[in-house]
Amino acid sequence: MAMWQAFKEFMVFLRREKKWWLLPVVAVLLLLGAIIVFSSSSALAPFMYPFM
C-alpha cells in the first residue's frame, strides 16, 4: 500500500512541477536494478560481471 502511495505522490510531483524528463531516468534505474537482482542468482551471473 505504501509503495502505491509513493508512486502516486511521484506522479503528482511530476505533473505539478512539469519534470517529465525524470520519468525515463527512474524507469531505467528500476530496470537496471531489476536486472542486477534477478541475474545475480541465475546462470547468467558470470556473463553479467563485465557489464557491472
Biopython code that builds the backbone (N, CA, C, O; Angstrom):
import numpy as np
from Bio.PDB.StructureBuilder import StructureBuilder

atoms = [
    (1, "MET", "N", (0.819, -1.188, 0.000)),
    (1, "MET", "CA", (0.000, 0.000, 0.000)),
    (1, "MET", "C", (0.863, 1.252, 0.000)),
    (1, "MET", "O", (0.570, 2.208, -0.718)),
    (2, "ALA", "N", (1.919, 1.254, 0.796)),
    (2, "ALA", "CA", (2.782, 2.422, 0.876)),
    (2, "ALA", "C", (3.530, 2.649, -0.435)),
    (2, "ALA", "O", (3.822, 3.787, -0.800)),
    (3, "MET", "N", (3.842, 1.551, -1.147)),
    (3, "MET", "CA", (4.541, 1.695, -2.419)),
    (3, "MET", "C", (3.660, 2.422, -3.432)),
    (3, "MET", "O", (4.141, 3.276, -4.176)),
    (4, "TRP", "N", (2.359, 2.082, -3.460)),
    (4, "TRP", "CA", (1.452, 2.743, -4.401)),
    (4, "TRP", "C", (1.249, 4.205, -4.024)),
    (4, "TRP", "O", (1.096, 5.058, -4.899)),
    (5, "GLN", "N", (1.248, 4.497, -2.726)),
    (5, "GLN", "CA", (1.126, 5.889, -2.290)),
    (5, "GLN", "C", (2.342, 6.692, -2.734)),
    (5, "GLN", "O", (2.202, 7.830, -3.183)),
    (6, "ALA", "N", (3.519, 6.120, -2.614)),
    (6, "ALA", "CA", (4.733, 6.807, -3.063)),
    (6, "ALA", "C", (4.709, 7.015, -4.573)),
    (6, "ALA", "O", (5.135, 8.061, -5.062)),
    (7, "PHE", "N", (4.209, 6.016, -5.321)),
    (7, "PHE", "CA", (4.108, 6.152, -6.776)),
    (7, "PHE", "C", (3.136, 7.265, -7.145)),
    (7, "PHE", "O", (3.417, 8.062, -8.040)),
    (8, "LYS", "N", (1.992, 7.325, -6.462)),
    (8, "LYS", "CA", (1.019, 8.379, -6.744)),
    (8, "LYS", "C", (1.580, 9.755, -6.404)),
    (8, "LYS", "O", (1.357, 10.712, -7.146)),
    (9, "GLU", "N", (2.304, 9.866, -5.297)),
    (9, "GLU", "CA", (2.914, 11.144, -4.935)),
    (9, "GLU", "C", (3.957, 11.560, -5.968)),
    (9, "GLU", "O", (4.075, 12.742, -6.292)),
    (10, "PHE", "N", (4.709, 10.599, -6.481)),
    (10, "PHE", "CA", (5.706, 10.902, -7.505)),
    (10, "PHE", "C", (5.039, 11.397, -8.783)),
    (10, "PHE", "O", (5.518, 12.340, -9.412)),
    (11, "MET", "N", (3.937, 10.762, -9.165)),
    (11, "MET", "CA", (3.220, 11.202, -10.360)),
    (11, "MET", "C", (2.611, 12.595, -10.176)),
    (11, "MET", "O", (2.598, 13.388, -11.118)),
    (12, "VAL", "N", (2.115, 12.897, -8.996)),
    (12, "VAL", "CA", (1.592, 14.237, -8.721)),
    (12, "VAL", "C", (2.723, 15.255, -8.791)),
    (12, "VAL", "O", (2.547, 16.347, -9.331)),
    (13, "PHE", "N", (3.882, 14.899, -8.247)),
    (13, "PHE", "CA", (5.042, 15.793, -8.317)),
    (13, "PHE", "C", (5.432, 16.063, -9.765)),
    (13, "PHE", "O", (5.685, 17.209, -10.137)),
    (14, "LEU", "N", (5.482, 15.011, -10.584)),
    (14, "LEU", "CA", (5.840, 15.192, -11.992)),
    (14, "LEU", "C", (4.844, 16.107, -12.697)),
    (14, "LEU", "O", (5.238, 16.978, -13.472)),
    (15, "ARG", "N", (3.579, 15.913, -12.435)),
    (15, "ARG", "CA", (2.545, 16.715, -13.089)),
    (15, "ARG", "C", (2.606, 18.174, -12.624)),
    (15, "ARG", "O", (2.485, 19.094, -13.434)),
    (16, "ARG", "N", (2.793, 18.377, -11.331)),
    (16, "ARG", "CA", (2.782, 19.733, -10.782)),
    (16, "ARG", "C", (4.030, 20.515, -11.176)),
    (16, "ARG", "O", (3.939, 21.691, -11.529)),
    (17, "GLU", "N", (5.183, 19.877, -11.120)),
    (17, "GLU", "CA", (6.452, 20.575, -11.376)),
    (17, "GLU", "C", (6.888, 20.516, -12.835)),
    (17, "GLU", "O", (7.893, 21.125, -13.201)),
    (18, "LYS", "N", (6.149, 19.794, -13.671)),
    (18, "LYS", "CA", (6.464, 19.660, -15.103)),
    (18, "LYS", "C", (7.877, 19.092, -15.317)),
    (18, "LYS", "O", (8.643, 19.594, -16.140)),
    (19, "LYS", "N", (8.193, 18.065, -14.578)),
    (19, "LYS", "CA", (9.510, 17.420, -14.674)),
    (19, "LYS", "C", (9.359, 16.037, -15.304)),
    (19, "LYS", "O", (9.767, 15.030, -14.726)),
    (20, "TRP", "N", (8.771, 16.007, -16.489)),
    (20, "TRP", "CA", (8.508, 14.734, -17.160)),
    (20, "TRP", "C", (9.785, 14.027, -17.593)),
    (20, "TRP", "O", (9.759, 12.827, -17.865)),
    (21, "TRP", "N", (10.898, 14.745, -17.662)),
    (21, "TRP", "CA", (12.152, 14.119, -18.059)),
    (21, "TRP", "C", (12.641, 13.150, -16.989)),
    (21, "TRP", "O", (13.493, 12.311, -17.280)),
    (22, "LEU", "N", (12.132, 13.235, -15.763)),
    (22, "LEU", "CA", (12.543, 12.314, -14.705)),
    (22, "LEU", "C", (11.963, 10.914, -14.890)),
    (22, "LEU", "O", (12.525, 9.942, -14.386)),
    (23, "LEU", "N", (10.859, 10.804, -15.598)),
    (23, "LEU", "CA", (10.209, 9.505, -15.769)),
    (23, "LEU", "C", (11.096, 8.477, -16.464)),
    (23, "LEU", "O", (11.199, 7.354, -15.969)),
    (24, "PRO", "N", (11.747, 8.801, -17.593)),
    (24, "PRO", "CA", (12.643, 7.800, -18.204)),
    (24, "PRO", "C", (13.866, 7.484, -17.339)),
    (24, "PRO", "O", (14.359, 6.357, -17.357)),
    (25, "VAL", "N", (14.350, 8.456, -16.596)),
    (25, "VAL", "CA", (15.511, 8.215, -15.721)),
    (25, "VAL", "C", (15.145, 7.202, -14.644)),
    (25, "VAL", "O", (15.897, 6.262, -14.388)),
    (26, "VAL", "N", (14.000, 7.393, -14.019)),
    (26, "VAL", "CA", (13.559, 6.466, -12.972)),
    (26, "VAL", "C", (13.285, 5.084, -13.567)),
    (26, "VAL", "O", (13.610, 4.070, -12.948)),
    (27, "ALA", "N", (12.696, 5.035, -14.747)),
    (27, "ALA", "CA", (12.410, 3.749, -15.384)),
    (27, "ALA", "C", (13.691, 2.978, -15.682)),
    (27, "ALA", "O", (13.757, 1.769, -15.458)),
    (28, "VAL", "N", (14.695, 3.664, -16.180)),
    (28, "VAL", "CA", (15.971, 2.995, -16.484)),
    (28, "VAL", "C", (16.641, 2.512, -15.204)),
    (28, "VAL", "O", (17.189, 1.410, -15.178)),
    (29, "LEU", "N", (16.607, 3.308, -14.151)),
    (29, "LEU", "CA", (17.203, 2.884, -12.881)),
    (29, "LEU", "C", (16.484, 1.664, -12.308)),
    (29, "LEU", "O", (17.127, 0.752, -11.789)),
    (30, "LEU", "N", (15.164, 1.644, -12.399)),
    (30, "LEU", "CA", (14.416, 0.477, -11.927)),
    (30, "LEU", "C", (14.725, -0.762, -12.766)),
    (30, "LEU", "O", (14.849, -1.864, -12.232)),
    (31, "LEU", "N", (14.847, -0.580, -14.067)),
    (31, "LEU", "CA", (15.176, -1.700, -14.945)),
    (31, "LEU", "C", (16.569, -2.249, -14.643)),
    (31, "LEU", "O", (16.751, -3.464, -14.572)),
    (32, "LEU", "N", (17.539, -1.381, -14.466)),
    (32, "LEU", "CA", (18.888, -1.844, -14.131)),
    (32, "LEU", "C", (18.918, -2.547, -12.782)),
    (32, "LEU", "O", (19.604, -3.558, -12.631)),
    (33, "GLY", "N", (18.188, -2.033, -11.806)),
    (33, "GLY", "CA", (18.109, -2.684, -10.503)),
    (33, "GLY", "C", (17.499, -4.062, -10.597)),
    (33, "GLY", "O", (17.970, -5.003, -9.958)),
    (34, "ALA", "N", (16.436, -4.186, -11.404)),
    (34, "ALA", "CA", (15.793, -5.492, -11.576)),
    (34, "ALA", "C", (16.728, -6.472, -12.271)),
    (34, "ALA", "O", (16.780, -7.645, -11.901)),
    (35, "ILE", "N", (17.459, -6.008, -13.265)),
    (35, "ILE", "CA", (18.407, -6.888, -13.961)),
    (35, "ILE", "C", (19.474, -7.384, -13.004)),
    (35, "ILE", "O", (19.829, -8.562, -13.023)),
    (36, "ILE", "N", (19.981, -6.506, -12.178)),
    (36, "ILE", "CA", (21.036, -6.899, -11.226)),
    (36, "ILE", "C", (20.489, -7.894, -10.209)),
    (36, "ILE", "O", (21.146, -8.891, -9.909)),
    (37, "VAL", "N", (19.305, -7.640, -9.677)),
    (37, "VAL", "CA", (18.729, -8.528, -8.658)),
    (37, "VAL", "C", (18.411, -9.902, -9.246)),
    (37, "VAL", "O", (18.747, -10.920, -8.639)),
    (38, "PHE", "N", (17.776, -9.950, -10.405)),
    (38, "PHE", "CA", (17.352, -11.231, -10.961)),
    (38, "PHE", "C", (18.493, -12.007, -11.608)),
    (38, "PHE", "O", (18.427, -13.233, -11.693)),
    (39, "SER", "N", (19.527, -11.326, -12.062)),
    (39, "SER", "CA", (20.616, -12.055, -12.704)),
    (39, "SER", "C", (21.676, -12.525, -11.717)),
    (39, "SER", "O", (22.513, -13.358, -12.065)),
    (40, "SER", "N", (21.656, -12.010, -10.501)),
    (40, "SER", "CA", (22.686, -12.409, -9.543)),
    (40, "SER", "C", (22.497, -13.839, -9.061)),
    (40, "SER", "O", (23.444, -14.463, -8.583)),
    (41, "SER", "N", (21.286, -14.362, -9.183)),
    (41, "SER", "CA", (21.050, -15.730, -8.714)),
    (41, "SER", "C", (20.765, -16.687, -9.870)),
    (41, "SER", "O", (20.164, -17.743, -9.674)),
    (42, "SER", "N", (21.188, -16.322, -11.044)),
    (42, "SER", "CA", (20.900, -17.190, -12.184)),
    (42, "SER", "C", (22.200, -17.669, -12.833)),
    (42, "SER", "O", (23.301, -17.335, -12.396)),
    (43, "ALA", "N", (22.033, -18.441, -13.863)),
    (43, "ALA", "CA", (23.194, -18.947, -14.594)),
    (43, "ALA", "C", (23.844, -17.851, -15.431)),
    (43, "ALA", "O", (24.967, -18.026, -15.904)),
    (44, "LEU", "N", (23.167, -16.737, -15.621)),
    (44, "LEU", "CA", (23.726, -15.630, -16.408)),
    (44, "LEU", "C", (24.672, -14.742, -15.601)),
    (44, "LEU", "O", (25.321, -13.864, -16.169)),
    (45, "ALA", "N", (24.760, -14.951, -14.306)),
    (45, "ALA", "CA", (25.567, -14.085, -13.444)),
    (45, "ALA", "C", (27.026, -13.955, -13.894)),
    (45, "ALA", "O", (27.541, -12.837, -13.898)),
    (46, "PRO", "N", (27.724, -15.039, -14.274)),
    (46, "PRO", "CA", (29.111, -14.861, -14.707)),
    (46, "PRO", "C", (29.265, -14.005, -15.967)),
    (46, "PRO", "O", (30.302, -13.374, -16.171)),
    (47, "PHE", "N", (28.249, -13.988, -16.793)),
    (47, "PHE", "CA", (28.308, -13.201, -18.026)),
    (47, "PHE", "C", (27.948, -11.735, -17.805)),
    (47, "PHE", "O", (28.228, -10.891, -18.657)),
    (48, "MET", "N", (27.324, -11.424, -16.653)),
    (48, "MET", "CA", (26.914, -10.062, -16.354)),
    (48, "MET", "C", (28.034, -9.254, -15.719)),
    (48, "MET", "O", (28.000, -8.025, -15.780)),
    (49, "TYR", "N", (29.009, -9.886, -15.124)),
    (49, "TYR", "CA", (30.052, -9.174, -14.401)),
    (49, "TYR", "C", (30.830, -8.160, -15.237)),
    (49, "TYR", "O", (31.164, -7.097, -14.714)),
    (50, "PRO", "N", (31.132, -8.428, -16.490)),
    (50, "PRO", "CA", (31.846, -7.401, -17.260)),
    (50, "PRO", "C", (31.037, -6.133, -17.488)),
    (50, "PRO", "O", (31.614, -5.080, -17.757)),
    (51, "PHE", "N", (29.719, -6.209, -17.387)),
    (51, "PHE", "CA", (28.874, -5.049, -17.641)),
    (51, "PHE", "C", (28.603, -4.237, -16.374)),
    (51, "PHE", "O", (27.995, -3.169, -16.450)),
    (52, "MET", "N", (29.037, -4.718, -15.223)),
    (52, "MET", "CA", (28.772, -4.010, -13.961)),
    (52, "MET", "C", (29.954, -3.199, -13.531)),
    (52, "MET", "O", (29.905, -2.541, -12.492)),
]
sb = StructureBuilder()
sb.init_structure("model")
sb.init_model(0)
sb.init_chain("A")
sb.init_seg("    ")
for serial, (resi, resn, name, xyz) in enumerate(atoms, 1):
    if name == "N":
        sb.init_residue(resn, " ", resi, " ")
    sb.init_atom(name, np.array(xyz, "f"), 0.0, 1.0, " ", f" {name:<3s}", serial, name[0])
structure = sb.get_structure()
